[in-house]
Amino acid sequence: KEVKQISKQFFRFLADMMVESVKAISMSEKDWAKAFKTTNIDLPNSYFEKGQSTVTVLGHFGNWEYLVSAYSRDAKHTILGVYKPLHNEGFEKLFASYRCKFGMVLVPLTKAYEVVGDYLKRGEKVSIMLIGDQTPSADRGYWMNFLNQDTPVFRGAEKFAVQYNLPVIYASLDRVKRGEYSMSFKLLFDEPKKTKEGEITEAHVKALEQQIVRKPHLWLWSHKRWKHKRP
């Protein structure tokens, strides 16, 4: 009974999110301000003030498309959004049109290390933003327990953080009501080079898990998260 209820709520939310995402293309700044509130943007911005770049991690929770746009609106850092380009060229241009509305720079996953390295070498203060719950290949992922399932996870956030010793921030999203969201930030690690292997990855995945447990219908259940088995 509970599974059926969550499923029904999820598909209703998914339909709402599709409408919201199309609407976002033509939304004014006044509309954005009403639809999306940021509660503690001072946390990531404090690192900009100190001259530090950061790594920001989020999940496919709530309307993450709103989050990535609003983050670039409110953050002082240049936001480098690492992502997997869509195969459909028309949809790729459509989503890019509002993802970049407030200045975010889209970075294809295959070029991420090259592009991020160039920005940091130039001394620019950036926040490398990654969605942490996409599915890597079975042999390349970091395997851990997620929602009681044996799950592979991308290591990208941890690799960037440790290589450049960048603070790791988790971006949390909540749906206040239909069409309105609230974003907040939590510092996970201030000195990544002092962490153990896998510690950063485990932390941001567990942060997402806590969100899902609270409001399971707001997570993207339809993206085949468990299509691989551990080698």
N, C-alpha and C positions, 0 to 999 in steps of 0.2 A: 504493500500500500504506500509506504514512504517513497520507494523508488519511483512508482508511477506519479506520485505528487511532484517530486523533484523534477522528473522528466517533463511533465506538463509545464511547470514553472520555467524550466530552462528554455523550452522552445518558444514560449511566449516572450521571454526576455530576448532571445536571439532575434526574433522578428522585430522587436522594439529597437534593438541595437542596429539592425540593418537600416531601418528608417532614420535613426539618429545619425548614422554615418553619412547617409546621402544628404540629410539636412545640413550637416556640418560644412559642406562645400560652400554654401551661400550664407552661412551665419555671420552676423555682424559681431563686432567686439562686445557690444552690449548683450547680445544673445549668449556669447561665450561666457561672459561674466555671470549671467544668471544660471547657465547650465553647469558651470564647473567652478568649484571653490577649492582653493589651496590653503590648508591650515597652518603649515609650518615650513614655508619655503625658505625661511631664514636658515634652516639647517644646511641644505646644500649650498645656499648662497654664502654662508659663512666661510666655506672652503675657497670660494672664489676670492673673497676679501683677503684670505691668507695666501693667495697666489697658488692654490692647489687645484689640480684637476681631480675628477672623481669617476667612479663607476656607479651607474644607477641600474638596478635590476627591478623588473616587474614581471607579472604573469598575465596570461590571457584571462583576466578577471574583470568583470564589469565591462564598461566600454573603454577598453585600453586605447582605442583610436583617439578618444577624447583626451586621455591622459597624456599620450605622447605629444599631442599638439599643445595642450595647456602647459605642460612642463617647459616647453621651449618659449612659451609666452611669458612665464613667470621667473624662469631661471636666469641668472647673470652669465652662467657658463654658455659657451656654444655647445648645443646638444648634437652629438654624433649618434644618430639612430642606426644601429647595426641591424640589418634585416635581410630576409630572403626575398628577392624580387619575384613578383608574380609572373606566371607564364603568359597570362593574357595581357597584351600590351595596352589595350584600352583601359582595363581596370588598374593597371600599374600607374598610368598617368593620372587617372581619377583619384586614387588614394594619395598619390604624391602631392596633388594640388592642395590638399588641406593639411597633410602631415607637415608640409614645409611652410605653411601659411605664416607662422610666427618665427621663421628663421632656422628651423631644424635642418641639419644636413643629413640626408639619407646616405648610408654607407653599405653597399652590397657586402654580404657576408664573406664572399671570396676575396674581397679587397680590404677587409677590415684592418688587418695588421699593418698593411702598407699605408693606408690613409691615416689611421690613428697615429702611427709613428711619425708621419710627416707633420701633423698638427703639433704634436708634443715637441718635436725637434725645433719647430719655429717658436716655441715658448708660449703658444696659445693655451688658454685655460678652457678645457673642454670637460663635458661629462659624457662618458661613453655609455650609452643607454642600450641595454639588451633585454629581450624577453626571455626569461630563464626556463620556460617549460615547453619549448619546442623539442622535437624528437630527433636525436642524432642517430647515426647508424649504430648497430649493436656493438661493434668492435671499437668504436671511438668514444662512446659515451662513458660517463662516470656512473656506475651502477649504485643505486641506493634504494631505500624503502620510501615510497611516496604514496600516500593514501592506501597503505597496506599492500602495495604492489611492488614487485621488483622492477625498477624503472631506470632506464638510461637517461642521463642528463648532460646537456652541453656544458663544457668546462670553460667557455669563453670568458665569462665574467671573472672567474678566479684567475685565469691566465693573464688577463690585462692588469688586474689589481696587483698581483704578485710581481709581475715583470716591472711595472712602473711604480710600485708601492703607492697605489691610489686608494683612498678611503672608499669603502663599499657602502652604498646607501640603498635601502629597499623602498620602492615607491608603492604605497598601499592605496587602493581605491575602494570607495564604498558608494553604493547607490542610495542616495537620500530618498528619492522618489522617482517616478517615471520621468526620464529626461534630465534629471539633476544628479550630479555626482560630487563627491568630496575626496580630495587627494591629500595624503599626509606622507611624511618621510620618517624612516627609522635608520639610524646609523648601525650597521652590522659590524664593521671592522674599521679601525682608524689606522692600523699599521699591518697591512696584509702580509708583509714579508715575515712577520713573526708567527703566522698561522701554520698549521699542519696541512699536508696535502688532503684536499677534499673538504676541509673545514668550512671554507667560504661557500662552496657549492651546496653543502648540506644546509647551511644556515639560510641561504635565500630560498631554497626549495621548501624548507620547513616553515618559513615565514608565509609563503604562499599557501601551504597546506592549512595553516591556522585560519586564513581567510576563507578557504573553501569549506572547512568544517562549520564555520559560523553561518555562511550563506552559500550552500552548495549550488544553487541554481544559477549563480552569477559566473561560474567558471565555464570555459569552453569545452564541454564534454564531447563534442562532435569531432575533435581533431585527431582521433585515433592515437591516443597517447601511449597505448600499450601494444603496439603492433610488432615489437621486437622481443625476442627472448634472449636472456643472458647466454653468451657463447659458452 
